[in-house]
Amino acid sequence: MKRQGGFTYLFLLFTIAIVSVGLVGAASVHHYTERRQAEAELLRIGREFQAALASYRAVGSTRELPLTLEELLEDERGGVLHRHLRKIYRDPVTREAEWGLVRVGGRIVGVHSLSTARPIKVAGFHPGEEHLENARSYEEWRFMVVPDQPGLLPGAPQRPGHL
């Protein structure tokens, strides 16, 4: 009887080891699944910001861009209310409402995440997003409209206060 108790103990230890390895593997898969979902959401939101900036620029005769992201929510230039963006989204990677802003002449020409984490996705982006390939961090994923003035390059990213 004593000998059987030893086998039961070894079997229990072996089972615990197998279950532990399985749980670590599942946690790792879950982590990467969450990161991939956050990346996909960042791409979707970035495209929305880009489209909102282009829409803002298209309204009015000056073809100017906004000074703040809030101007994309309620644009009353010309006496007519335009909503270029439904809300200021949270960055799905940092989970903060703060975005890096790319400015030219004080105007916002683009947004980017403030995360310095390395992206999982490095290829296979939509046409026109080739500049996102092989980025070293999410901070390099810039969602921009091209400034109207030729020769202007976007300035260094600026960290606004929480929006």
C-alpha positions as CSV (number, residue, x, y, z in Angstrom):
1,M,0.0,0.0,0.0
2,K,2.8,2.4,0.8
3,R,4.3,1.8,-2.6
4,Q,1.0,2.8,-4.3
5,G,0.9,6.1,-2.4
6,G,4.3,7.1,-4.0
7,F,3.0,6.5,-7.5
8,T,-0.1,8.6,-6.7
9,Y,2.0,11.4,-5.4
10,L,4.2,11.3,-8.6
11,F,1.2,11.2,-10.8
12,L,-0.2,14.2,-9.0
13,L,3.1,16.2,-9.4
14,F,3.2,15.2,-13.1
15,T,-0.4,16.4,-13.6
16,I,0.3,19.7,-11.9
17,A,3.3,20.2,-14.1
18,I,1.4,19.5,-17.3
19,V,-1.5,21.8,-16.2
20,S,1.0,24.6,-15.3
21,V,2.7,24.4,-18.7
22,G,-0.7,24.5,-20.4
23,L,-1.8,27.6,-18.4
24,V,1.5,29.4,-19.2
25,G,0.9,28.6,-22.9
26,A,-2.7,29.8,-22.8
27,A,-1.7,33.0,-21.1
28,S,0.9,33.7,-23.7
29,V,-1.6,33.1,-26.5
30,H,-4.1,35.3,-24.8
31,H,-1.5,38.1,-24.4
32,Y,-0.6,38.1,-28.1
33,T,-4.3,37.9,-29.1
34,E,-5.0,41.0,-27.0
35,R,-2.0,42.8,-28.6
36,R,-3.1,41.9,-32.1
37,Q,-6.7,43.1,-31.3
38,A,-5.2,46.4,-29.9
39,E,-3.1,46.8,-33.1
40,A,-6.2,46.3,-35.4
41,E,-8.1,48.8,-33.3
42,L,-5.3,51.3,-33.5
43,L,-5.2,51.0,-37.2
44,R,-9.0,51.5,-37.4
45,I,-9.0,54.5,-35.1
46,G,-5.9,55.9,-36.9
47,R,-7.7,55.7,-40.2
48,E,-10.8,57.5,-38.7
49,F,-8.6,60.3,-37.4
50,Q,-6.9,60.5,-40.9
51,A,-10.3,60.7,-42.6
52,A,-11.6,63.2,-40.1
53,L,-8.6,65.5,-40.7
54,A,-9.1,65.2,-44.5
55,S,-12.8,66.0,-44.1
56,Y,-12.0,69.0,-41.9
57,R,-9.6,70.3,-44.5
58,A,-12.2,69.8,-47.2
59,V,-14.8,72.1,-45.5
60,G,-14.4,75.8,-46.0
61,S,-12.4,77.8,-48.5
62,T,-9.1,78.1,-46.5
63,R,-8.4,74.3,-46.5
64,E,-6.9,74.7,-43.1
65,L,-6.4,71.9,-40.5
66,P,-7.5,72.0,-36.8
67,L,-5.5,73.4,-33.9
68,T,-7.1,70.8,-31.5
69,L,-8.7,67.4,-31.9
70,E,-11.8,68.8,-30.3
71,E,-12.4,70.9,-33.5
72,L,-13.0,67.6,-35.3
73,L,-16.0,66.9,-33.1
74,E,-17.8,70.2,-33.7
75,D,-16.7,72.3,-36.6
76,E,-18.8,75.4,-37.0
77,R,-16.8,77.2,-39.6
78,G,-19.0,78.8,-42.2
79,G,-22.0,78.8,-39.9
80,V,-22.8,75.1,-40.5
81,L,-22.1,72.4,-37.9
82,H,-19.9,69.5,-39.2
83,R,-19.0,66.5,-37.2
84,H,-15.8,65.0,-38.7
85,L,-15.3,62.6,-35.8
86,R,-17.8,61.1,-33.4
87,K,-15.5,61.2,-30.3
88,I,-11.9,61.4,-29.3
89,Y,-11.0,57.8,-29.0
90,R,-8.7,56.3,-26.4
91,D,-5.5,54.8,-27.7
92,P,-6.1,51.0,-27.6
93,V,-2.4,50.3,-27.0
94,T,-1.8,52.7,-24.1
95,R,-5.5,52.7,-23.1
96,E,-5.1,56.5,-22.6
97,A,-7.0,59.4,-24.2
98,E,-3.7,61.1,-24.9
99,W,-2.4,61.0,-28.5
100,G,0.8,62.2,-30.1
101,L,0.1,65.1,-32.5
102,V,2.0,65.8,-35.7
103,R,1.8,69.5,-36.4
104,V,2.8,71.8,-39.3
105,G,2.5,75.5,-38.6
106,G,0.7,74.8,-35.4
107,R,-2.0,72.8,-37.2
108,I,-2.6,69.1,-36.6
109,V,-1.7,67.1,-39.7
110,G,-1.7,63.7,-38.0
111,V,-1.9,61.6,-34.9
112,H,0.1,58.7,-33.5
113,S,0.2,56.4,-30.4
114,L,2.5,57.4,-27.6
115,S,3.4,53.7,-27.0
116,T,7.1,52.8,-27.5
117,A,6.2,49.1,-27.6
118,R,7.3,47.1,-30.6
119,P,4.4,46.2,-33.0
120,I,3.7,42.6,-33.8
121,K,2.4,43.5,-37.3
122,V,5.3,44.6,-39.5
123,A,3.8,44.0,-43.0
124,G,0.6,43.5,-44.9
125,F,-0.8,47.0,-44.4
126,H,-3.5,48.6,-46.6
127,P,-2.4,50.4,-49.7
128,G,-1.1,53.8,-48.8
129,E,0.1,52.6,-45.4
130,E,3.4,51.2,-46.5
131,H,5.2,53.7,-44.3
132,L,3.9,51.7,-41.3
133,E,5.9,48.6,-42.3
134,N,8.9,47.6,-40.2
135,A,8.1,50.3,-37.6
136,R,10.2,49.9,-34.4
137,S,7.3,51.2,-32.2
138,Y,3.7,52.1,-32.3
139,E,4.8,55.7,-32.0
140,E,6.0,55.4,-35.6
141,W,2.6,54.5,-36.9
142,R,1.6,58.0,-38.1
143,F,-1.9,58.6,-39.5
144,M,-1.6,61.8,-41.4
145,V,-3.0,64.0,-44.1
146,V,-0.5,65.5,-46.5
147,P,-0.1,69.3,-45.9
148,D,-1.3,71.5,-48.8
149,Q,1.9,73.5,-48.8
150,P,4.6,71.6,-50.8
151,G,7.9,71.2,-49.1
152,L,6.5,71.2,-45.6
153,L,7.5,68.2,-43.5
154,P,5.7,67.3,-40.3
155,G,7.4,68.5,-37.2
156,A,8.4,66.5,-34.2
157,P,5.6,64.9,-32.3
158,Q,4.1,66.9,-29.5
159,R,2.6,65.5,-26.3
160,P,-0.6,67.3,-25.5
161,G,-2.3,67.1,-22.1
162,H,-5.0,64.5,-21.6
163,L,-7.8,65.1,-24.0
